[in-house]
Amino acid sequence: MAAVTLRLLVVEDDDHIRTALRWALEDEGYDVAEAVSGEEAIAAVAVAAPDLMVVDLMLGPTDGFAVIREVRREHDLPIIVVSARADTHDIVAALEAGADDYVTKPFEVKEITARLRALRRRAGSNGTATGAAAPPEVVLDRDPGAPLVLREERGTVHRGDEQVPLTLTEFRLLCELAASPGRVFSRQALLERVWEHGFFGDERIVDVHVRRLRTKVERDPSAPRLVVTVRGLGYRLDPQ
């Protein structure tokens, strides 16, 4: 059976960078589409959502942050930000908007392709990072009115009858924590298990994604009881 060609959208207003990325990614086997503005990117996703996206932040009136937030309203596809903005606030803001990874310019094209492969491996493993077979479902919160149920093999989380819209990275993070309930995971351990390549070794990416995950799975995100912070150590999952 022939391999499926993945569709990838590059959103970049610099002609040279966009062309270099397209050539390199086509050599990797992607079907690459291009957008030179935020408006064009949003329109392209509305017509036919790609499998992955590479997005610059500085795009004019509709910047990369707005593009990511708009895409995240309907889609959980992997998104990598490629930007000259290296300030911590910009990195955190992009991750808060819904990006899965962040690469600063100047960059090596090989780095982009390696990170895309890592994202694809995560998607191909349906979120689970271990070799053990995942149980059909795990009840994380036994709320009588709306239990929270994780189904790794299906790649879904439901709160009662409603599916919880997690991104790929959020899902991977929840699966990793749920694989060992009660165990404390350090931020570095979660980087190695969930992000694989370590994201510059910057542990703040874990905190950002935990905050995003809590807004979706906790009954009260301001007082989390499911994904618990263990001060000075990391995080653990306490089923309710």
C-alpha positions in Angstrom: 0.0 0.0 0.0 1.4 3.4 -0.9 2.3 5.8 1.9 -0.2 8.6 2.5 1.2 12.0 1.5 0.8 14.5 4.3 -0.4 18.0 3.5 1.6 20.8 5.1 0.9 24.5 5.1 3.8 27.0 5.4 2.7 30.4 6.6 5.6 32.8 6.0 5.8 36.3 4.4 9.5 36.1 3.6 9.8 34.8 0.0 13.2 33.3 0.5 12.5 31.5 3.7 9.1 30.2 2.4 10.7 28.9 -0.7 13.5 27.2 1.1 11.1 25.5 3.5 8.9 24.4 0.6 11.8 22.8 -1.3 13.1 21.1 1.8 9.7 19.8 3.0 8.8 18.6 -0.5 12.1 16.6 -0.5 10.8 15.1 2.8 7.7 13.9 0.9 5.2 16.5 2.1 2.5 18.0 -0.2 3.3 21.7 0.6 1.0 24.6 0.3 2.0 28.2 1.0 0.4 31.3 2.6 2.0 34.7 2.7 -0.4 36.3 5.2 -2.5 35.4 8.2 -5.7 36.0 6.3 -4.6 33.7 3.5 -3.6 31.0 5.9 -7.0 31.1 7.7 -8.8 31.0 4.4 -6.7 28.0 3.2 -7.4 26.1 6.4 -11.1 26.8 6.1 -11.2 25.3 2.6 -9.1 22.2 3.4 -7.3 21.8 6.7 -3.7 20.5 6.3 -2.2 17.7 8.4 0.5 20.0 9.8 1.4 23.7 9.8 4.6 25.8 10.1 3.7 29.4 11.0 5.7 32.6 11.3 4.5 35.1 13.9 5.1 38.4 12.1 2.6 38.4 9.3 1.0 41.8 9.3 -2.5 42.7 10.5 -3.4 39.1 11.2 -0.3 37.8 12.9 0.7 34.2 13.7 -0.8 34.3 17.2 -4.2 35.0 15.6 -3.8 32.3 13.0 -3.0 29.7 15.6 -5.9 30.7 17.8 -8.3 30.6 14.8 -7.0 27.2 13.7 -7.3 25.8 17.2 -11.0 26.6 17.3 -11.7 23.7 15.0 -8.5 21.6 14.5 -5.9 19.8 16.6 -3.3 19.4 13.9 0.4 19.9 14.9 1.6 23.5 14.6 5.3 24.6 14.7 6.1 28.3 15.1 9.2 29.6 13.2 10.0 33.1 14.3 12.8 35.7 14.8 11.1 36.6 18.1 13.1 34.8 20.7 11.8 36.6 23.8 10.4 34.3 26.5 7.1 36.2 26.5 6.6 35.5 22.8 7.4 31.8 23.1 5.0 31.4 26.0 2.3 33.4 24.2 2.6 31.2 21.1 2.3 28.1 23.1 -0.6 29.5 25.0 -2.3 30.3 21.7 -2.0 26.6 20.8 1.4 26.0 19.1 3.1 22.6 19.8 6.6 23.7 19.2 8.7 26.9 18.7 11.9 27.4 16.6 13.8 30.7 16.5 15.3 32.2 13.3 17.9 31.8 12.0 17.4 28.0 11.9 18.6 25.0 10.0 15.9 23.4 7.8 17.0 20.0 9.1 15.8 21.1 12.5 12.3 21.9 11.2 12.1 18.5 9.4 13.3 16.7 12.6 10.7 18.3 14.7 8.0 17.6 12.2 9.0 13.9 12.3 8.8 14.0 16.1 5.3 15.4 16.0 4.3 12.7 13.4 5.6 10.0 15.7 3.5 11.3 18.5 0.4 11.3 16.3 1.2 7.8 15.0 1.5 6.4 18.6 -2.0 7.7 19.5 -0.5 9.6 22.4 1.0 6.8 24.3 4.7 6.9 25.0 5.2 3.4 26.5 5.4 0.0 24.9 2.6 -1.4 27.1 -0.9 -1.9 25.6 -3.2 0.9 26.7 -6.5 -0.2 28.5 -9.6 0.5 26.5 -10.5 3.4 28.7 -9.4 5.1 31.9 -11.8 7.0 34.1 -9.9 10.1 35.4 -12.8 11.8 37.2 -15.8 9.9 38.4 -18.0 12.9 38.5 -21.6 11.3 38.6 -22.9 13.9 36.2 -20.1 14.0 33.7 -17.2 11.5 34.2 -13.9 12.3 32.5 -12.8 9.3 30.4 -9.6 8.8 28.5 -9.5 6.4 25.6 -5.9 6.3 24.3 -6.4 3.9 21.5 -9.1 6.1 20.1 -7.2 9.3 20.8 -10.2 10.8 22.7 -11.1 12.3 26.0 -14.8 12.7 27.0 -16.5 14.6 29.8 -19.8 12.9 29.9 -21.1 12.8 26.4 -19.0 15.7 25.2 -15.6 15.2 23.6 -12.8 17.4 25.2 -10.9 19.1 22.4 -7.3 18.5 23.3 -4.4 19.2 21.0 -1.9 16.4 20.2 0.6 17.6 22.8 -2.1 18.1 25.5 -3.3 14.6 24.8 0.2 13.1 25.0 0.8 14.9 28.2 -2.4 13.6 29.8 -1.6 10.1 28.6 1.8 10.2 30.1 0.5 11.4 33.5 -2.4 8.9 33.4 -0.1 6.0 32.7 1.3 6.2 36.2 -1.4 7.9 38.5 0.1 9.2 41.7 3.6 9.3 40.3 5.4 12.6 40.4 7.0 13.5 37.0 9.6 16.2 36.9 9.4 18.8 34.1 12.5 17.4 32.5 11.1 13.9 32.5 7.9 15.1 30.8 10.0 17.0 28.2 11.8 13.8 27.3 8.7 11.7 27.2 6.2 14.0 25.6 8.3 16.3 23.4 11.1 13.8 22.7 13.6 16.3 21.4 13.5 18.4 24.6 12.5 21.8 23.2 15.8 23.6 24.0 15.6 22.0 27.5 13.2 24.9 28.4 11.0 23.4 31.1 8.5 26.3 30.9 6.9 24.7 28.0 5.6 22.0 30.4 4.0 24.6 32.7 2.3 26.3 29.7 0.8 23.0 28.5 -0.3 22.0 32.0 -2.1 25.2 32.3 -3.9 24.7 29.0 -4.7 21.1 29.9 -6.2 22.1 33.2 -8.6 24.5 31.5 -10.0 21.6 29.6 -10.0 18.7 32.1 -10.4 20.2 35.6 -13.8 20.9 37.1 -12.3 24.1 38.5 -9.0 25.1 36.7 -8.3 27.7 39.3 -8.2 25.0 42.0 -6.9 21.9 40.1 -7.4 18.5 41.8 -6.7 16.2 38.8 -3.3 17.5 37.5 -1.6 18.5 40.7 1.6 20.6 41.1 4.1 19.1 43.5 6.2 22.1 44.5 9.8 21.8 43.6 9.3 18.5 41.9 6.9 18.6 39.1 3.4 17.2 38.4 1.3 14.2 39.1 -2.2 13.0 38.2 -4.6 12.2 41.0 -7.8 10.4 39.6 -10.9 11.7 41.3 
